[in-house]
Amino acid sequence: MSVHHNVVHDILLDYAADRIFLQKVGGGYIFIHRMLMEYFQLVQN
C-alpha cells in the first residue's frame, strides 16, 4: 500500500467511526451493527 492509500484508508475509517458505523478498538475497528457487517460481507463476495 502506498502512503497516499494508507491516509485515505485511515480517513475513511475515522469518518465511519465518527458516524457510529465503526468503533475504534485498540489498533483496529469493529462494526457497531452486526447487520451492517453482514451486508458488507455479502456485497464483497
PyMOL Python script that loads the backbone (N, CA, C, O; Angstrom):
from pymol import cmd

cmd.read_pdbstr("""\
ATOM      1  N   MET A   1       0.835  -1.189   0.000  1.00  0.00           N
ATOM      2  CA  MET A   1       0.000   0.000   0.000  1.00  0.00           C
ATOM      3  C   MET A   1       0.872   1.241   0.000  1.00  0.00           C
ATOM      4  O   MET A   1       1.895   1.300   0.681  1.00  0.00           O
ATOM      5  N   SER A   2       0.461   2.211  -0.757  1.00  0.00           N
ATOM      6  CA  SER A   2       1.203   3.467  -0.789  1.00  0.00           C
ATOM      7  C   SER A   2       0.823   4.327   0.407  1.00  0.00           C
ATOM      8  O   SER A   2      -0.187   4.080   1.066  1.00  0.00           O
ATOM      9  N   VAL A   3       1.637   5.333   0.680  1.00  0.00           N
ATOM     10  CA  VAL A   3       1.350   6.249   1.786  1.00  0.00           C
ATOM     11  C   VAL A   3       0.018   6.940   1.552  1.00  0.00           C
ATOM     12  O   VAL A   3      -0.783   7.081   2.477  1.00  0.00           O
ATOM     13  N   HIS A   4      -0.227   7.375   0.307  1.00  0.00           N
ATOM     14  CA  HIS A   4      -1.498   8.036  -0.016  1.00  0.00           C
ATOM     15  C   HIS A   4      -2.673   7.114   0.274  1.00  0.00           C
ATOM     16  O   HIS A   4      -3.675   7.546   0.843  1.00  0.00           O
ATOM     17  N   HIS A   5      -2.555   5.847  -0.113  1.00  0.00           N
ATOM     18  CA  HIS A   5      -3.630   4.882   0.111  1.00  0.00           C
ATOM     19  C   HIS A   5      -3.880   4.695   1.606  1.00  0.00           C
ATOM     20  O   HIS A   5      -5.031   4.613   2.033  1.00  0.00           O
ATOM     21  N   ASN A   6      -2.815   4.626   2.403  1.00  0.00           N
ATOM     22  CA  ASN A   6      -2.975   4.477   3.851  1.00  0.00           C
ATOM     23  C   ASN A   6      -3.698   5.666   4.459  1.00  0.00           C
ATOM     24  O   ASN A   6      -4.552   5.495   5.329  1.00  0.00           O
ATOM     25  N   VAL A   7      -3.364   6.872   4.009  1.00  0.00           N
ATOM     26  CA  VAL A   7      -4.013   8.081   4.533  1.00  0.00           C
ATOM     27  C   VAL A   7      -5.495   8.076   4.188  1.00  0.00           C
ATOM     28  O   VAL A   7      -6.326   8.359   5.051  1.00  0.00           O
ATOM     29  N   VAL A   8      -5.840   7.761   2.954  1.00  0.00           N
ATOM     30  CA  VAL A   8      -7.240   7.706   2.534  1.00  0.00           C
ATOM     31  C   VAL A   8      -7.970   6.638   3.338  1.00  0.00           C
ATOM     32  O   VAL A   8      -9.095   6.863   3.785  1.00  0.00           O
ATOM     33  N   HIS A   9      -7.354   5.498   3.525  1.00  0.00           N
ATOM     34  CA  HIS A   9      -7.929   4.404   4.297  1.00  0.00           C
ATOM     35  C   HIS A   9      -8.226   4.855   5.725  1.00  0.00           C
ATOM     36  O   HIS A   9      -9.317   4.604   6.237  1.00  0.00           O
ATOM     37  N   ASP A  10      -7.272   5.515   6.370  1.00  0.00           N
ATOM     38  CA  ASP A  10      -7.452   6.000   7.742  1.00  0.00           C
ATOM     39  C   ASP A  10      -8.543   7.061   7.827  1.00  0.00           C
ATOM     40  O   ASP A  10      -9.328   7.068   8.775  1.00  0.00           O
ATOM     41  N   ILE A  11      -8.599   7.950   6.852  1.00  0.00           N
ATOM     42  CA  ILE A  11      -9.635   8.992   6.840  1.00  0.00           C
ATOM     43  C   ILE A  11     -11.018   8.352   6.724  1.00  0.00           C
ATOM     44  O   ILE A  11     -11.948   8.746   7.428  1.00  0.00           O
ATOM     45  N   LEU A  12     -11.152   7.371   5.840  1.00  0.00           N
ATOM     46  CA  LEU A  12     -12.432   6.693   5.655  1.00  0.00           C
ATOM     47  C   LEU A  12     -12.862   5.969   6.929  1.00  0.00           C
ATOM     48  O   LEU A  12     -14.022   6.053   7.331  1.00  0.00           O
ATOM     49  N   LEU A  13     -11.936   5.263   7.559  1.00  0.00           N
ATOM     50  CA  LEU A  13     -12.276   4.542   8.790  1.00  0.00           C
ATOM     51  C   LEU A  13     -12.633   5.504   9.921  1.00  0.00           C
ATOM     52  O   LEU A  13     -13.570   5.240  10.674  1.00  0.00           O
ATOM     53  N   ASP A  14     -11.911   6.604  10.052  1.00  0.00           N
ATOM     54  CA  ASP A  14     -12.226   7.605  11.075  1.00  0.00           C
ATOM     55  C   ASP A  14     -13.588   8.243  10.812  1.00  0.00           C
ATOM     56  O   ASP A  14     -14.354   8.489  11.744  1.00  0.00           O
ATOM     57  N   TYR A  15     -13.888   8.512   9.531  1.00  0.00           N
ATOM     58  CA  TYR A  15     -15.189   9.072   9.152  1.00  0.00           C
ATOM     59  C   TYR A  15     -16.311   8.116   9.565  1.00  0.00           C
ATOM     60  O   TYR A  15     -17.316   8.543  10.134  1.00  0.00           O
ATOM     61  N   ALA A  16     -16.138   6.833   9.278  1.00  0.00           N
ATOM     62  CA  ALA A  16     -17.146   5.835   9.641  1.00  0.00           C
ATOM     63  C   ALA A  16     -17.283   5.727  11.158  1.00  0.00           C
ATOM     64  O   ALA A  16     -18.391   5.553  11.666  1.00  0.00           O
ATOM     65  N   ALA A  17     -16.180   5.827  11.881  1.00  0.00           N
ATOM     66  CA  ALA A  17     -16.230   5.768  13.346  1.00  0.00           C
ATOM     67  C   ALA A  17     -16.938   6.995  13.914  1.00  0.00           C
ATOM     68  O   ALA A  17     -17.690   6.878  14.881  1.00  0.00           O
ATOM     69  N   ASP A  18     -16.709   8.160  13.333  1.00  0.00           N
ATOM     70  CA  ASP A  18     -17.378   9.383  13.782  1.00  0.00           C
ATOM     71  C   ASP A  18     -18.886   9.309  13.592  1.00  0.00           C
ATOM     72  O   ASP A  18     -19.640   9.930  14.341  1.00  0.00           O
ATOM     73  N   ARG A  19     -19.330   8.547  12.587  1.00  0.00           N
ATOM     74  CA  ARG A  19     -20.759   8.402  12.309  1.00  0.00           C
ATOM     75  C   ARG A  19     -21.350   7.147  12.943  1.00  0.00           C
ATOM     76  O   ARG A  19     -22.480   6.763  12.640  1.00  0.00           O
ATOM     77  N   ILE A  20     -20.594   6.524  13.808  1.00  0.00           N
ATOM     78  CA  ILE A  20     -21.015   5.378  14.618  1.00  0.00           C
ATOM     79  C   ILE A  20     -21.359   4.145  13.780  1.00  0.00           C
ATOM     80  O   ILE A  20     -22.217   3.354  14.168  1.00  0.00           O
ATOM     81  N   PHE A  21     -20.693   3.978  12.630  1.00  0.00           N
ATOM     82  CA  PHE A  21     -20.775   2.723  11.883  1.00  0.00           C
ATOM     83  C   PHE A  21     -19.707   1.764  12.394  1.00  0.00           C
ATOM     84  O   PHE A  21     -19.906   0.549  12.410  1.00  0.00           O
ATOM     85  N   LEU A  22     -18.574   2.320  12.813  1.00  0.00           N
ATOM     86  CA  LEU A  22     -17.458   1.548  13.345  1.00  0.00           C
ATOM     87  C   LEU A  22     -17.081   2.097  14.711  1.00  0.00           C
ATOM     88  O   LEU A  22     -17.381   3.245  15.041  1.00  0.00           O
ATOM     89  N   GLN A  23     -16.421   1.260  15.496  1.00  0.00           N
ATOM     90  CA  GLN A  23     -15.879   1.685  16.782  1.00  0.00           C
ATOM     91  C   GLN A  23     -14.390   1.377  16.787  1.00  0.00           C
ATOM     92  O   GLN A  23     -13.970   0.282  16.411  1.00  0.00           O
ATOM     93  N   LYS A  24     -13.599   2.348  17.216  1.00  0.00           N
ATOM     94  CA  LYS A  24     -12.161   2.115  17.335  1.00  0.00           C
ATOM     95  C   LYS A  24     -11.908   1.233  18.555  1.00  0.00           C
ATOM     96  O   LYS A  24     -12.389   1.514  19.653  1.00  0.00           O
ATOM     97  N   VAL A  25     -11.144   0.161  18.338  1.00  0.00           N
ATOM     98  CA  VAL A  25     -10.805  -0.770  19.418  1.00  0.00           C
ATOM     99  C   VAL A  25      -9.335  -1.111  19.273  1.00  0.00           C
ATOM    100  O   VAL A  25      -8.928  -1.726  18.288  1.00  0.00           O
ATOM    101  N   GLY A  26      -8.542  -0.713  20.251  1.00  0.00           N
ATOM    102  CA  GLY A  26      -7.105  -0.959  20.179  1.00  0.00           C
ATOM    103  C   GLY A  26      -6.539  -0.324  18.927  1.00  0.00           C
ATOM    104  O   GLY A  26      -6.702   0.877  18.710  1.00  0.00           O
ATOM    105  N   GLY A  27      -5.877  -1.113  18.101  1.00  0.00           N
ATOM    106  CA  GLY A  27      -5.294  -0.609  16.866  1.00  0.00           C
ATOM    107  C   GLY A  27      -6.175  -0.842  15.648  1.00  0.00           C
ATOM    108  O   GLY A  27      -5.719  -0.677  14.517  1.00  0.00           O
ATOM    109  N   GLY A  28      -7.433  -1.223  15.865  1.00  0.00           N
ATOM    110  CA  GLY A  28      -8.313  -1.520  14.739  1.00  0.00           C
ATOM    111  C   GLY A  28      -9.712  -0.977  14.928  1.00  0.00           C
ATOM    112  O   GLY A  28      -9.941  -0.082  15.741  1.00  0.00           O
ATOM    113  N   TYR A  29     -10.637  -1.520  14.177  1.00  0.00           N
ATOM    114  CA  TYR A  29     -12.031  -1.073  14.195  1.00  0.00           C
ATOM    115  C   TYR A  29     -12.938  -2.291  14.205  1.00  0.00           C
ATOM    116  O   TYR A  29     -12.578  -3.351  13.695  1.00  0.00           O
ATOM    117  N   ILE A  30     -14.131  -2.128  14.797  1.00  0.00           N
ATOM    118  CA  ILE A  30     -15.164  -3.164  14.725  1.00  0.00           C
ATOM    119  C   ILE A  30     -16.473  -2.498  14.307  1.00  0.00           C
ATOM    120  O   ILE A  30     -16.685  -1.312  14.562  1.00  0.00           O
ATOM    121  N   PHE A  31     -17.347  -3.270  13.663  1.00  0.00           N
ATOM    122  CA  PHE A  31     -18.658  -2.756  13.296  1.00  0.00           C
ATOM    123  C   PHE A  31     -19.530  -2.672  14.537  1.00  0.00           C
ATOM    124  O   PHE A  31     -19.510  -3.570  15.379  1.00  0.00           O
ATOM    125  N   ILE A  32     -20.290  -1.601  14.649  1.00  0.00           N
ATOM    126  CA  ILE A  32     -21.240  -1.432  15.741  1.00  0.00           C
ATOM    127  C   ILE A  32     -22.473  -2.292  15.494  1.00  0.00           C
ATOM    128  O   ILE A  32     -22.997  -2.917  16.416  1.00  0.00           O
ATOM    129  N   HIS A  33     -22.935  -2.320  14.238  1.00  0.00           N
ATOM    130  CA  HIS A  33     -24.163  -3.016  13.880  1.00  0.00           C
ATOM    131  C   HIS A  33     -23.834  -4.290  13.110  1.00  0.00           C
ATOM    132  O   HIS A  33     -23.225  -4.243  12.041  1.00  0.00           O
ATOM    133  N   ARG A  34     -24.237  -5.405  13.655  1.00  0.00           N
ATOM    134  CA  ARG A  34     -23.946  -6.704  13.032  1.00  0.00           C
ATOM    135  C   ARG A  34     -24.535  -6.803  11.622  1.00  0.00           C
ATOM    136  O   ARG A  34     -23.897  -7.338  10.716  1.00  0.00           O
ATOM    137  N   MET A  35     -25.751  -6.286  11.441  1.00  0.00           N
ATOM    138  CA  MET A  35     -26.392  -6.374  10.127  1.00  0.00           C
ATOM    139  C   MET A  35     -25.599  -5.610   9.072  1.00  0.00           C
ATOM    140  O   MET A  35     -25.532  -6.042   7.921  1.00  0.00           O
ATOM    141  N   LEU A  36     -25.005  -4.492   9.443  1.00  0.00           N
ATOM    142  CA  LEU A  36     -24.185  -3.733   8.504  1.00  0.00           C
ATOM    143  C   LEU A  36     -22.938  -4.533   8.125  1.00  0.00           C
ATOM    144  O   LEU A  36     -22.551  -4.564   6.957  1.00  0.00           O
ATOM    145  N   MET A  37     -22.320  -5.170   9.093  1.00  0.00           N
ATOM    146  CA  MET A  37     -21.148  -6.003   8.823  1.00  0.00           C
ATOM    147  C   MET A  37     -21.522  -7.147   7.865  1.00  0.00           C
ATOM    148  O   MET A  37     -20.802  -7.427   6.906  1.00  0.00           O
ATOM    149  N   GLU A  38     -22.645  -7.793   8.140  1.00  0.00           N
ATOM    150  CA  GLU A  38     -23.074  -8.903   7.294  1.00  0.00           C
ATOM    151  C   GLU A  38     -23.399  -8.427   5.879  1.00  0.00           C
ATOM    152  O   GLU A  38     -23.124  -9.138   4.913  1.00  0.00           O
ATOM    153  N   TYR A  39     -23.976  -7.242   5.747  1.00  0.00           N
ATOM    154  CA  TYR A  39     -24.263  -6.682   4.426  1.00  0.00           C
ATOM    155  C   TYR A  39     -22.975  -6.502   3.629  1.00  0.00           C
ATOM    156  O   TYR A  39     -22.900  -6.899   2.466  1.00  0.00           O
ATOM    157  N   PHE A  40     -21.968  -5.906   4.251  1.00  0.00           N
ATOM    158  CA  PHE A  40     -20.699  -5.675   3.547  1.00  0.00           C
ATOM    159  C   PHE A  40     -20.005  -7.001   3.197  1.00  0.00           C
ATOM    160  O   PHE A  40     -19.310  -7.089   2.186  1.00  0.00           O
ATOM    161  N   GLN A  41     -20.193  -8.014   4.024  1.00  0.00           N
ATOM    162  CA  GLN A  41     -19.644  -9.328   3.689  1.00  0.00           C
ATOM    163  C   GLN A  41     -20.308  -9.885   2.436  1.00  0.00           C
ATOM    164  O   GLN A  41     -19.638 -10.447   1.570  1.00  0.00           O
ATOM    165  N   LEU A  42     -21.618  -9.728   2.343  1.00  0.00           N
ATOM    166  CA  LEU A  42     -22.348 -10.225   1.167  1.00  0.00           C
ATOM    167  C   LEU A  42     -21.972  -9.444  -0.085  1.00  0.00           C
ATOM    168  O   LEU A  42     -21.772 -10.037  -1.145  1.00  0.00           O
ATOM    169  N   VAL A  43     -21.874  -8.138   0.023  1.00  0.00           N
ATOM    170  CA  VAL A  43     -21.572  -7.293  -1.132  1.00  0.00           C
ATOM    171  C   VAL A  43     -20.160  -7.560  -1.642  1.00  0.00           C
ATOM    172  O   VAL A  43     -19.914  -7.511  -2.847  1.00  0.00           O
ATOM    173  N   GLN A  44     -19.236  -7.839  -0.731  1.00  0.00           N
ATOM    174  CA  GLN A  44     -17.839  -8.080  -1.108  1.00  0.00           C
ATOM    175  C   GLN A  44     -17.719  -9.328  -1.971  1.00  0.00           C
ATOM    176  O   GLN A  44     -16.898  -9.374  -2.887  1.00  0.00           O
ATOM    177  N   ASN A  45     -18.517 -10.319  -1.692  1.00  0.00           N
ATOM    178  CA  ASN A  45     -18.451 -11.582  -2.453  1.00  0.00           C
ATOM    179  C   ASN A  45     -19.264 -11.416  -3.674  1.00  0.00           C
ATOM    180  O   ASN A  45     -19.365 -12.342  -4.479  1.00  0.00           O
TER     181      ASN A  45
END
""", "prot")
cmd.dss("prot")
cmd.show_as("cartoon", "prot")
cmd.util.cbc("prot")
cmd.orient("prot")
